[in-house]
Amino acid sequence: MRKIFKSAKYVLAAFWLSPAAYAQSAPPPIGTWSTNPASEQLVVNSDWTCAFFYMGKATVSGPCSWTASSAGGILDISYPMPLQPGHDYFNVIWLDQHSIQVSGDVFYRQ
């Protein structure tokens, strides 16, 4: 039993010291983003209000939150509903500093 515990201790230590354990969380996509051509637009403000536009009309807007992962994260935009807030979730992946992929579509920083 002691031998198994000692082996497990080394495995855990190797995990905690590995480079993958130090992976950074992706920053939120603060700013205005648009597809090309500009049929869709995503606005993420630093005060955590957000809006998503399709063909120039807001489809959802309201307070938002960011749950980061290593390559992007989930942007949750909430909106008022009669009994409790509704939520639209957008899967965001950073492609580079000037472009993101939002639920499959590429958006560019404006």
C-alpha positions in Angstrom: 0.0 0.0 0.0 2.8 2.4 0.9 4.5 1.8 -2.5 1.2 2.7 -4.4 0.8 5.9 -2.3 4.4 6.9 -3.0 4.0 6.4 -6.8 0.8 8.4 -6.8 2.6 11.2 -5.0 5.2 11.4 -7.8 2.5 11.3 -10.5 0.7 14.2 -8.8 3.9 16.2 -8.4 4.7 15.6 -12.1 1.3 16.9 -13.0 1.5 20.0 -10.9 5.0 20.8 -12.3 4.2 20.1 -16.0 3.9 23.1 -18.4 0.3 22.2 -19.2 -0.6 22.9 -15.6 0.4 26.5 -16.1 -1.8 27.1 -19.2 -3.2 30.6 -19.3 -6.9 31.4 -19.5 -8.0 33.2 -22.6 -8.9 36.9 -22.1 -12.5 38.1 -22.8 -13.1 39.5 -26.3 -13.6 43.1 -25.2 -14.4 45.3 -28.1 -16.5 45.4 -31.3 -16.3 42.4 -33.6 -17.8 41.9 -37.1 -18.0 39.3 -39.8 -16.9 40.1 -43.3 -19.2 41.0 -44.9 -20.7 42.7 -41.8 -23.9 40.7 -41.4 -23.1 39.8 -37.8 -21.6 42.0 -35.1 -20.7 41.2 -31.5 -20.1 44.0 -29.0 -18.4 43.2 -25.6 -18.0 46.3 -23.4 -15.6 46.5 -20.5 -18.6 47.2 -18.1 -19.8 43.6 -19.0 -22.7 44.7 -21.1 -22.9 42.9 -24.5 -25.0 42.8 -27.7 -25.2 40.5 -30.7 -26.5 42.0 -34.0 -27.7 40.2 -37.1 -28.3 42.3 -40.2 -28.1 45.5 -38.1 -30.7 44.5 -35.5 -29.9 43.4 -32.0 -30.9 39.8 -31.4 -29.8 39.8 -27.8 -28.3 42.4 -25.5 -27.8 42.8 -21.8 -25.4 42.0 -19.0 -22.8 39.3 -19.9 -20.2 37.1 -18.3 -17.1 35.2 -19.5 -16.1 31.7 -18.6 -12.5 31.3 -19.9 -10.7 28.3 -21.3 -7.2 28.0 -22.7 -8.1 29.0 -26.3 -11.3 31.1 -25.7 -14.3 30.6 -23.6 -18.1 30.9 -23.3 -19.7 34.3 -23.5 -23.1 34.3 -21.7 -25.4 37.2 -22.6 -28.5 37.4 -20.4 -31.7 39.2 -21.2 -34.9 39.9 -19.4 -37.7 37.4 -19.4 -41.0 37.4 -17.3 -39.9 34.9 -14.6 -36.1 34.8 -14.8 -33.4 36.0 -17.1 -32.8 34.2 -20.4 -29.3 33.3 -21.6 -27.7 33.1 -25.0 -24.3 31.3 -25.0 -21.6 32.0 -27.5 -18.6 29.7 -28.0 -15.6 32.0 -28.6 -12.2 30.8 -29.8 -9.3 33.3 -30.3 -7.7 32.9 -33.7 -5.2 35.7 -33.2 -5.2 39.2 -31.7 -7.5 40.6 -34.4 -9.9 37.7 -35.0 -12.1 35.3 -33.1 -14.4 32.5 -34.1 -17.9 32.8 -32.6 -20.0 29.7 -32.8 -18.3 28.8 -36.1 -18.2 32.2 -37.8 -15.0 34.3 -38.0 -15.3 37.8 -36.6 -12.7 40.6 -36.9 -11.9 43.4 -34.5 -13.3 46.7 -35.6 
